[in-house]
Amino acid sequence: MSGATSKPKVYCTRKLFDQAMEILESVAEVRFWDKEYPPPREVLLNEVRDVDGLCCLLTEKIDREVMEAGKNLKVISQVAVGYDNIDVEAATERGIYVTNTPGVLTETTADFAWALLMAIARRVVEADKFVRSGKWTIPWSLTMLLGSDVYGKTLGIVGLGRIGSAVARRAKGFNMRVVYYDIYRNKELEEKLGIEYREFKDLLKEADFISIHVPLTPNTRHLFNEEAFKTMKKTAYLINTSRGPVVDEKALYKALTEGWIKGAALDVHEKEPTPPDNPLLKLDNIVVAPHIASASTETRVKMAVMAAENLVSVLQGKVPPNLVNKEVLKVRPLKS
């Protein structure tokens, strides 16, 4: 048939929600890995060989080797805000657009940070185990499962981006004093949210609860180490919904077992899935979750749809709405 043009090809490292798949399939031939776990490395390298677009999750390492295998790649669309699994510099060199899904999961993640904060402060997980295990044998005790108040305490936020700001807004409902640290001071948000800037070490000394909301970079890796934990209050709690390696888990174990801090709640971990022999899992003064801060049905569908729209924009020759590597526009310009 003369004049017929073939559709571009897309590979997804998981099957997305139907709403997102329909967007992709409207403009491209789509293949996907149909398991819950990530595709093996050899499968990924083989699948990218003839595709124009790759839709991936944080669980896949998208490095130079993948990009060299995918010689036709024009866009890598991440179904997440973070993108530390992608070699963005290598992508830019090759004229490959990298996109993410910011904003859409802000409120959901902030909600979950508060769920973790409340759970560790009031020992909710311990209490649940206590009841289920049959240890609740007397009707009431003055000292049973004593936790810590949240209302009126000081919340320290490390990283005042979208999610950190959303967490700060919620703190007002608990009449908390909010201090924050970020590499960029934001006086406008300070005034708007009624919060106070602190240097990192000063925040560690003041806060009763510390909630982490920074990206993973060389500067933030193991930001929370032995020195940081020893600087915190012995009555303080740490909450992490950002990236696992921001916290040195060996140092955290020492902090929790030796009484440097009172407790911690983690949604993200240095190694995911967390190995069952991780010594942190044996402690009562920690709450752990399997990286589910954005895991509401509404938000995950929006993330997948946004990722699909980002990818399709590039295939149609348009600048995607959520472009990570803006420098790529000089390497491979698009229409708009």
VEXLUMMI-116182 format. One record per residue (C-alpha): y, z, x; residue in three letters. Coordinates in steps of 0.05 Angstrom, whole numbers, plus 5000, padded with zeros to 4 digits. Last residue first. Layout:
BEGIN
YZXALA
...
This chain:
BEGIN
546754115128SER
543653475153LYS
539353735210LEU
540653775285PRO
534753845333ARG
536854155399VAL
543854365378LYS
541454645312LEU
536155025351VAL
541555515373GLU
541455805303LYS
534756145320ASN
533356605260VAL
534956135202LEU
534856435133ASN
538055915087PRO
534355335120PRO
538554755148VAL
536454135110LYS
532053555133GLY
527253595075GLN
521853895120LEU
527054415142VAL
528654615070SER
521254645053VAL
519955185105LEU
525655635082ASN
523655545009GLU
516555745024ALA
518756355063ALA
523356555005MET
517656474955VAL
513056904998ALA
518357445005MET
519957434931LYS
512557514914VAL
512058104962ARG
518158424931THR
515958404858GLU
508858614873THR
511159214913SER
508559254984ALA
514959255025SER
513559925058ALA
506159765063ILE
504659805137HIS
498060185130PRO
500760885113ALA
500561535153VAL
503062235138VAL
503262725196ILE
503063485199ASN
495563525182ASP
493163225248LEU
486562855257LYS
489662175246LEU
494362275306LEU
488162285351PRO
487061535340ASN
479561485334ASP
480061085269PRO
483860545306PRO
490560385272THR
490359675244PRO
495159555275GLU
496659845344LYS
503260185359GLU
503760385285HIS
507960255224VAL
508360655159ASP
509161305196LEU
510962005172ALA
512262555222ALA
512363315225GLY
515163955252LYS
517963745320ILE
516764015391TRP
511064435363GLY
505764295416GLU
501163895370THR
506563475336LEU
510563325399ALA
504363195440LYS
501862705389TYR
508762385386LEU
508662285461ALA
502061925457LYS
504761525398GLU
510861265436ASP
515061055376VAL
518960395374VAL
511960095385PRO
510460165310GLY
516159755282ARG
521059955227SER
518460435173THR
518561055216ASN
519961755191ILE
520862345240LEU
521463065216TYR
525563635246ALA
524164385248THR
523364405324LYS
530064035327LYS
529963395367MET
531463365442THR
524163485461LYS
522262895416PHE
527262435450ALA
525062625520GLU
517762535503GLU
518961835475ASN
522461555413PHE
525760935441LEU
518660735460HIS
520559995452ARG
527859995429THR
530959675491ASN
525559155501PRO
526458965428THR
523059185363LEU
528159185307PRO
531359835286VAL
530660235221HIS
528160935241ILE
529161535194SER
530662205226ILE
530262845184PHE
533363515201ASP
538563155244ALA
543263485293GLU
540063465362LYS
537062765355LEU
543762505329LEU
547162785391ASP
542162425435LYS
543361755401PHE
550961785400GLU
553461975331ARG
557061605276TYR
558561965210GLU
557061765138ILE
561261725075GLY
558061075052LEU
564360655048LYS
568061005104GLU
562260975153GLU
560660275128LEU
567560025149GLU
567160415215LYS
560860035236ASN
558860235307ARG
554459715340TYR
548659975382ILE
546860395322ASP
546561145310TYR
547461495244TYR
549462145212VAL
548462315139VAL
550062975106ARG
545363045048MET
547363174975ASN
540362944953PHE
543062364912GLY
547562194971LYS
541362065013ALA
539861444972ARG
545961084999ARG
543761255071ALA
536860945059VAL
540260305035ALA
544660295097SER
538560365142GLY
535159795104ILE
540959305111ARG
542659495182GLY
544660185206LEU
539360305259GLY
537361025273VAL
539061425211ILE
539662185217GLY
539262585153LEU
542263275151THR
539963765097LYS
543163915029GLY
536963744988TYR
530863605031VAL
527564295029ASP
521664415075SER
514364555061GLY
510165175045LEU
502964995029LEU
501265664995MET
505866235018THR
507466574951LEU
500566414923SER
498466144856TRP
492266024814PRO
486966214867ILE
481265754888THR
484865124910TRP
480164954968LYS
475964494924GLY
476763894970SER
480763504918ARG
485964044911VAL
487264144985PHE
486963394998LYS
492563284948ASP
496563854978ALA
495863585048GLU
498362905023VAL
504263224987VAL
506463665045ARG
513463765017ARG
517263485077ALA
511762985094ILE
511362685025ALA
518862705013MET
520362315076LEU
514761825064LEU
517161664994ALA
524161615021TRP
522161095071ALA
518460755014PHE
524760684972ASP
528460405032ALA
522959895041THR
523459674969THR
531059644972GLU
531259205033THR
525358745018LEU
529358134995VAL
534758225047GLY
531457845104PRO
525657355097THR
524756985163ASN
525856295193THR
524455955260VAL
526355225269TYR
522754845324ILE
526954425371GLY
522154525428ARG
526754965469GLU
528455355406THR
521155505393ALA
520055755464ALA
525956225457GLU
523456475390VAL
516756685417ASP
514156945350ILE
510757615340ASN
517457975346ASP
519457635280TYR
521658195234GLY
524058045164VAL
517257815139ALA
513657195113VAL
515356795176GLN
516756055171SER
515455655234ILE
518854975229VAL
518654285261LYS
511654285290LEU
508953595307ASN
506153795376LYS
502654405347GLY
498254555407ALA
504354655451GLU
507255105397MET
500955535394VAL
500655605469GLU
508055775472ARG
507056375426ASP
505856505353ILE
501857145354LYS
499457245283GLU
499557915247THR
506957875231LEU
505457345179LEU
505456585182CYS
507655935150CYS
507155345197LEU
510554675184GLY
509653965211ASP
502154015219VAL
497353605262ASP
495154075316ARG
496854715279VAL
489854805250GLU
486254785317ASN
490455315351LEU
490055755289LEU
482455685285VAL
481655845359GLU
485956475351ARG
481856735294PRO
485356715226PRO
488557365205PRO
484857815155TYR
485157745080GLU
481257085082LYS
483056395054ASP
486556095115TRP
491055555087PHE
492054805082ARG
497954485047VAL
499753755040GLU
507153765030ALA
513053684981VAL
510954004915SER
505254364950GLU
510054824986LEU
513755034923ILE
507255114884GLU
504355544939MET
510356014933ALA
509556144859GLN
501956184867ASP
502456764916PHE
501056574988LEU
494256395017LYS
494256655089ARG
495556345157THR
499155775120CYS
498755065148TYR
503454515126VAL
502953765130LYS
508453265114PRO
507052775057LYS
504952065073SER
509651495058THR
507850875018ALA
512250265031GLY
506449785033SER
500050005000MET
